[in-house]
Amino acid sequence: MTVKLNRKALEHARTLVEKGTVVHDARDDWSEDAPSADDENAFIEKHGWDAYALWHLGEDAEASEETKGRFSFPYGDFATVHRCAVISLESRAAQNDHDDIAKASKKLLEQIDAG
């Protein structure tokens, strides 16, 4: 598994933060705010895999295309960036030695907190 930073998703997240499309929630809220599997499926059905990919900072190009297993490190609920999601993914990325994703998420969190 070779998870790399999804640069298109990072740009999408930055743009949303610049527009103020952010939920400034608490650190542990992501377990409740994260989209369910049904929410993910409905989003994919309506918007497609490219749009789904834009909500994940990690992508494993070795995984099958058009599978959820290809994408990791979600940062929002398909409508807004969630501060708690960015905190969570930064921690998981650092723990799993995905340094590029950890660094990008730290900068994204700084952008959120500055806004």
PyMOL commands that place a pseudoatom at each C-alpha (Angstrom):
pseudoatom trace, name=CA, resn=MET, resi=1, chain=A, elem=C, hetatm=0, pos=[0.000, 0.000, 0.000]
pseudoatom trace, name=CA, resn=THR, resi=2, chain=A, elem=C, hetatm=0, pos=[1.551, 3.246, -1.178]
pseudoatom trace, name=CA, resn=VAL, resi=3, chain=A, elem=C, hetatm=0, pos=[-0.582, 6.120, 0.045]
pseudoatom trace, name=CA, resn=LYS, resi=4, chain=A, elem=C, hetatm=0, pos=[0.416, 9.489, -1.390]
pseudoatom trace, name=CA, resn=LEU, resi=5, chain=A, elem=C, hetatm=0, pos=[-0.840, 13.005, -0.851]
pseudoatom trace, name=CA, resn=ASN, resi=6, chain=A, elem=C, hetatm=0, pos=[-3.812, 13.741, -3.088]
pseudoatom trace, name=CA, resn=ARG, resi=7, chain=A, elem=C, hetatm=0, pos=[-2.833, 17.240, -4.198]
pseudoatom trace, name=CA, resn=LYS, resi=8, chain=A, elem=C, hetatm=0, pos=[-6.170, 17.941, -5.914]
pseudoatom trace, name=CA, resn=ALA, resi=9, chain=A, elem=C, hetatm=0, pos=[-7.951, 17.154, -2.655]
pseudoatom trace, name=CA, resn=LEU, resi=10, chain=A, elem=C, hetatm=0, pos=[-5.588, 19.421, -0.732]
pseudoatom trace, name=CA, resn=GLU, resi=11, chain=A, elem=C, hetatm=0, pos=[-6.299, 22.295, -3.128]
pseudoatom trace, name=CA, resn=HIS, resi=12, chain=A, elem=C, hetatm=0, pos=[-10.019, 21.613, -2.814]
pseudoatom trace, name=CA, resn=ALA, resi=13, chain=A, elem=C, hetatm=0, pos=[-9.759, 21.725, 0.981]
pseudoatom trace, name=CA, resn=ARG, resi=14, chain=A, elem=C, hetatm=0, pos=[-7.735, 24.955, 0.916]
pseudoatom trace, name=CA, resn=THR, resi=15, chain=A, elem=C, hetatm=0, pos=[-10.298, 26.584, -1.363]
pseudoatom trace, name=CA, resn=LEU, resi=16, chain=A, elem=C, hetatm=0, pos=[-13.144, 25.566, 0.933]
pseudoatom trace, name=CA, resn=VAL, resi=17, chain=A, elem=C, hetatm=0, pos=[-11.292, 26.952, 3.952]
pseudoatom trace, name=CA, resn=GLU, resi=18, chain=A, elem=C, hetatm=0, pos=[-10.650, 30.238, 2.110]
pseudoatom trace, name=CA, resn=LYS, resi=19, chain=A, elem=C, hetatm=0, pos=[-14.393, 30.470, 1.428]
pseudoatom trace, name=CA, resn=GLY, resi=20, chain=A, elem=C, hetatm=0, pos=[-15.169, 29.807, 5.096]
pseudoatom trace, name=CA, resn=THR, resi=21, chain=A, elem=C, hetatm=0, pos=[-16.783, 26.442, 4.401]
pseudoatom trace, name=CA, resn=VAL, resi=22, chain=A, elem=C, hetatm=0, pos=[-15.466, 25.018, 7.676]
pseudoatom trace, name=CA, resn=VAL, resi=23, chain=A, elem=C, hetatm=0, pos=[-16.906, 23.558, 10.847]
pseudoatom trace, name=CA, resn=HIS, resi=24, chain=A, elem=C, hetatm=0, pos=[-14.765, 24.676, 13.811]
pseudoatom trace, name=CA, resn=ASP, resi=25, chain=A, elem=C, hetatm=0, pos=[-15.570, 21.658, 15.926]
pseudoatom trace, name=CA, resn=ALA, resi=26, chain=A, elem=C, hetatm=0, pos=[-13.778, 19.978, 18.816]
pseudoatom trace, name=CA, resn=ARG, resi=27, chain=A, elem=C, hetatm=0, pos=[-10.998, 17.438, 18.449]
pseudoatom trace, name=CA, resn=ASP, resi=28, chain=A, elem=C, hetatm=0, pos=[-13.046, 14.317, 19.173]
pseudoatom trace, name=CA, resn=ASP, resi=29, chain=A, elem=C, hetatm=0, pos=[-16.169, 15.227, 17.181]
pseudoatom trace, name=CA, resn=TRP, resi=30, chain=A, elem=C, hetatm=0, pos=[-15.097, 13.447, 13.986]
pseudoatom trace, name=CA, resn=SER, resi=31, chain=A, elem=C, hetatm=0, pos=[-16.385, 10.040, 15.110]
pseudoatom trace, name=CA, resn=GLU, resi=32, chain=A, elem=C, hetatm=0, pos=[-19.879, 11.568, 15.155]
pseudoatom trace, name=CA, resn=ASP, resi=33, chain=A, elem=C, hetatm=0, pos=[-19.469, 13.949, 12.199]
pseudoatom trace, name=CA, resn=ALA, resi=34, chain=A, elem=C, hetatm=0, pos=[-17.874, 11.546, 9.722]
pseudoatom trace, name=CA, resn=PRO, resi=35, chain=A, elem=C, hetatm=0, pos=[-20.091, 10.403, 6.856]
pseudoatom trace, name=CA, resn=SER, resi=36, chain=A, elem=C, hetatm=0, pos=[-21.516, 6.912, 7.223]
pseudoatom trace, name=CA, resn=ALA, resi=37, chain=A, elem=C, hetatm=0, pos=[-20.938, 4.210, 4.616]
pseudoatom trace, name=CA, resn=ASP, resi=38, chain=A, elem=C, hetatm=0, pos=[-24.451, 4.926, 3.322]
pseudoatom trace, name=CA, resn=ASP, resi=39, chain=A, elem=C, hetatm=0, pos=[-23.651, 8.652, 3.072]
pseudoatom trace, name=CA, resn=GLU, resi=40, chain=A, elem=C, hetatm=0, pos=[-20.488, 7.822, 1.134]
pseudoatom trace, name=CA, resn=ASN, resi=41, chain=A, elem=C, hetatm=0, pos=[-22.357, 5.514, -1.227]
pseudoatom trace, name=CA, resn=ALA, resi=42, chain=A, elem=C, hetatm=0, pos=[-25.056, 8.104, -1.861]
pseudoatom trace, name=CA, resn=PHE, resi=43, chain=A, elem=C, hetatm=0, pos=[-22.417, 10.767, -2.560]
pseudoatom trace, name=CA, resn=ILE, resi=44, chain=A, elem=C, hetatm=0, pos=[-20.561, 8.501, -5.002]
pseudoatom trace, name=CA, resn=GLU, resi=45, chain=A, elem=C, hetatm=0, pos=[-23.814, 7.572, -6.737]
pseudoatom trace, name=CA, resn=LYS, resi=46, chain=A, elem=C, hetatm=0, pos=[-24.775, 11.230, -7.170]
pseudoatom trace, name=CA, resn=HIS, resi=47, chain=A, elem=C, hetatm=0, pos=[-21.370, 12.862, -7.830]
pseudoatom trace, name=CA, resn=GLY, resi=48, chain=A, elem=C, hetatm=0, pos=[-18.987, 10.103, -8.932]
pseudoatom trace, name=CA, resn=TRP, resi=49, chain=A, elem=C, hetatm=0, pos=[-15.556, 8.878, -7.888]
pseudoatom trace, name=CA, resn=ASP, resi=50, chain=A, elem=C, hetatm=0, pos=[-13.635, 12.004, -8.891]
pseudoatom trace, name=CA, resn=ALA, resi=51, chain=A, elem=C, hetatm=0, pos=[-15.728, 14.124, -6.530]
pseudoatom trace, name=CA, resn=TYR, resi=52, chain=A, elem=C, hetatm=0, pos=[-15.361, 11.499, -3.777]
pseudoatom trace, name=CA, resn=ALA, resi=53, chain=A, elem=C, hetatm=0, pos=[-11.576, 11.582, -4.211]
pseudoatom trace, name=CA, resn=LEU, resi=54, chain=A, elem=C, hetatm=0, pos=[-11.549, 15.356, -3.602]
pseudoatom trace, name=CA, resn=TRP, resi=55, chain=A, elem=C, hetatm=0, pos=[-12.602, 14.752, 0.017]
pseudoatom trace, name=CA, resn=HIS, resi=56, chain=A, elem=C, hetatm=0, pos=[-9.601, 12.528, 0.860]
pseudoatom trace, name=CA, resn=LEU, resi=57, chain=A, elem=C, hetatm=0, pos=[-6.013, 13.687, 1.339]
pseudoatom trace, name=CA, resn=GLY, resi=58, chain=A, elem=C, hetatm=0, pos=[-4.651, 10.171, 0.787]
pseudoatom trace, name=CA, resn=GLU, resi=59, chain=A, elem=C, hetatm=0, pos=[-4.748, 8.094, -2.378]
pseudoatom trace, name=CA, resn=ASP, resi=60, chain=A, elem=C, hetatm=0, pos=[-3.296, 4.659, -3.009]
pseudoatom trace, name=CA, resn=ALA, resi=61, chain=A, elem=C, hetatm=0, pos=[-2.681, 4.462, -6.760]
pseudoatom trace, name=CA, resn=GLU, resi=62, chain=A, elem=C, hetatm=0, pos=[-1.997, 0.730, -6.417]
pseudoatom trace, name=CA, resn=ALA, resi=63, chain=A, elem=C, hetatm=0, pos=[-5.541, 0.076, -5.168]
pseudoatom trace, name=CA, resn=SER, resi=64, chain=A, elem=C, hetatm=0, pos=[-8.328, -0.604, -7.625]
pseudoatom trace, name=CA, resn=GLU, resi=65, chain=A, elem=C, hetatm=0, pos=[-9.911, 2.439, -9.184]
pseudoatom trace, name=CA, resn=GLU, resi=66, chain=A, elem=C, hetatm=0, pos=[-13.453, 3.246, -8.168]
pseudoatom trace, name=CA, resn=THR, resi=67, chain=A, elem=C, hetatm=0, pos=[-13.144, 1.607, -4.763]
pseudoatom trace, name=CA, resn=LYS, resi=68, chain=A, elem=C, hetatm=0, pos=[-13.285, 3.254, -1.364]
pseudoatom trace, name=CA, resn=GLY, resi=69, chain=A, elem=C, hetatm=0, pos=[-10.077, 1.438, -0.460]
pseudoatom trace, name=CA, resn=ARG, resi=70, chain=A, elem=C, hetatm=0, pos=[-8.191, 3.673, -2.869]
pseudoatom trace, name=CA, resn=PHE, resi=71, chain=A, elem=C, hetatm=0, pos=[-8.899, 6.776, -0.786]
pseudoatom trace, name=CA, resn=SER, resi=72, chain=A, elem=C, hetatm=0, pos=[-7.992, 7.606, 2.818]
pseudoatom trace, name=CA, resn=PHE, resi=73, chain=A, elem=C, hetatm=0, pos=[-7.663, 10.490, 5.235]
pseudoatom trace, name=CA, resn=PRO, resi=74, chain=A, elem=C, hetatm=0, pos=[-11.044, 12.223, 4.789]
pseudoatom trace, name=CA, resn=TYR, resi=75, chain=A, elem=C, hetatm=0, pos=[-11.231, 15.852, 5.902]
pseudoatom trace, name=CA, resn=GLY, resi=76, chain=A, elem=C, hetatm=0, pos=[-14.920, 16.644, 5.637]
pseudoatom trace, name=CA, resn=ASP, resi=77, chain=A, elem=C, hetatm=0, pos=[-18.512, 15.572, 5.202]
pseudoatom trace, name=CA, resn=PHE, resi=78, chain=A, elem=C, hetatm=0, pos=[-18.847, 16.259, 1.435]
pseudoatom trace, name=CA, resn=ALA, resi=79, chain=A, elem=C, hetatm=0, pos=[-20.107, 19.773, 2.177]
pseudoatom trace, name=CA, resn=THR, resi=80, chain=A, elem=C, hetatm=0, pos=[-17.709, 21.316, 4.687]
pseudoatom trace, name=CA, resn=VAL, resi=81, chain=A, elem=C, hetatm=0, pos=[-14.190, 20.875, 5.997]
pseudoatom trace, name=CA, resn=HIS, resi=82, chain=A, elem=C, hetatm=0, pos=[-14.251, 19.680, 9.593]
pseudoatom trace, name=CA, resn=ARG, resi=83, chain=A, elem=C, hetatm=0, pos=[-11.479, 20.856, 11.885]
pseudoatom trace, name=CA, resn=CYS, resi=84, chain=A, elem=C, hetatm=0, pos=[-11.830, 17.647, 13.904]
pseudoatom trace, name=CA, resn=ALA, resi=85, chain=A, elem=C, hetatm=0, pos=[-11.278, 15.546, 10.760]
pseudoatom trace, name=CA, resn=VAL, resi=86, chain=A, elem=C, hetatm=0, pos=[-8.086, 17.425, 9.917]
pseudoatom trace, name=CA, resn=ILE, resi=87, chain=A, elem=C, hetatm=0, pos=[-6.786, 16.921, 13.474]
pseudoatom trace, name=CA, resn=SER, resi=88, chain=A, elem=C, hetatm=0, pos=[-7.636, 13.231, 13.292]
pseudoatom trace, name=CA, resn=LEU, resi=89, chain=A, elem=C, hetatm=0, pos=[-6.036, 12.659, 9.909]
pseudoatom trace, name=CA, resn=GLU, resi=90, chain=A, elem=C, hetatm=0, pos=[-2.895, 14.580, 10.864]
pseudoatom trace, name=CA, resn=SER, resi=91, chain=A, elem=C, hetatm=0, pos=[-2.414, 12.294, 13.853]
pseudoatom trace, name=CA, resn=ARG, resi=92, chain=A, elem=C, hetatm=0, pos=[-3.079, 9.090, 11.884]
pseudoatom trace, name=CA, resn=ALA, resi=93, chain=A, elem=C, hetatm=0, pos=[-0.823, 10.190, 9.027]
pseudoatom trace, name=CA, resn=ALA, resi=94, chain=A, elem=C, hetatm=0, pos=[2.042, 10.923, 11.414]
pseudoatom trace, name=CA, resn=GLN, resi=95, chain=A, elem=C, hetatm=0, pos=[1.581, 7.613, 13.242]
pseudoatom trace, name=CA, resn=ASN, resi=96, chain=A, elem=C, hetatm=0, pos=[1.702, 5.712, 9.949]
pseudoatom trace, name=CA, resn=ASP, resi=97, chain=A, elem=C, hetatm=0, pos=[4.700, 7.585, 8.486]
pseudoatom trace, name=CA, resn=HIS, resi=98, chain=A, elem=C, hetatm=0, pos=[2.759, 9.409, 5.785]
pseudoatom trace, name=CA, resn=ASP, resi=99, chain=A, elem=C, hetatm=0, pos=[4.880, 12.506, 6.296]
pseudoatom trace, name=CA, resn=ASP, resi=100, chain=A, elem=C, hetatm=0, pos=[3.641, 14.407, 3.245]
pseudoatom trace, name=CA, resn=ILE, resi=101, chain=A, elem=C, hetatm=0, pos=[0.023, 14.005, 4.340]
pseudoatom trace, name=CA, resn=ALA, resi=102, chain=A, elem=C, hetatm=0, pos=[0.850, 14.879, 7.966]
pseudoatom trace, name=CA, resn=LYS, resi=103, chain=A, elem=C, hetatm=0, pos=[2.668, 18.065, 6.912]
pseudoatom trace, name=CA, resn=ALA, resi=104, chain=A, elem=C, hetatm=0, pos=[-0.087, 19.104, 4.509]
pseudoatom trace, name=CA, resn=SER, resi=105, chain=A, elem=C, hetatm=0, pos=[-2.786, 18.525, 7.109]
pseudoatom trace, name=CA, resn=LYS, resi=106, chain=A, elem=C, hetatm=0, pos=[-0.851, 20.513, 9.716]
pseudoatom trace, name=CA, resn=LYS, resi=107, chain=A, elem=C, hetatm=0, pos=[-0.695, 23.473, 7.325]
pseudoatom trace, name=CA, resn=LEU, resi=108, chain=A, elem=C, hetatm=0, pos=[-4.381, 23.054, 6.544]
pseudoatom trace, name=CA, resn=LEU, resi=109, chain=A, elem=C, hetatm=0, pos=[-5.172, 23.100, 10.268]
pseudoatom trace, name=CA, resn=GLU, resi=110, chain=A, elem=C, hetatm=0, pos=[-3.121, 26.293, 10.641]
pseudoatom trace, name=CA, resn=GLN, resi=111, chain=A, elem=C, hetatm=0, pos=[-5.139, 27.819, 7.783]
pseudoatom trace, name=CA, resn=ILE, resi=112, chain=A, elem=C, hetatm=0, pos=[-8.382, 26.808, 9.486]
pseudoatom trace, name=CA, resn=ASP, resi=113, chain=A, elem=C, hetatm=0, pos=[-7.304, 28.242, 12.846]
pseudoatom trace, name=CA, resn=ALA, resi=114, chain=A, elem=C, hetatm=0, pos=[-6.157, 31.503, 11.256]
pseudoatom trace, name=CA, resn=GLY, resi=115, chain=A, elem=C, hetatm=0, pos=[-9.555, 32.021, 9.616]
for i in range(1, 115): cmd.bond("trace and resi %d" % i, "trace and resi %d" % (i + 1))
show_as sticks, trace
zoom trace
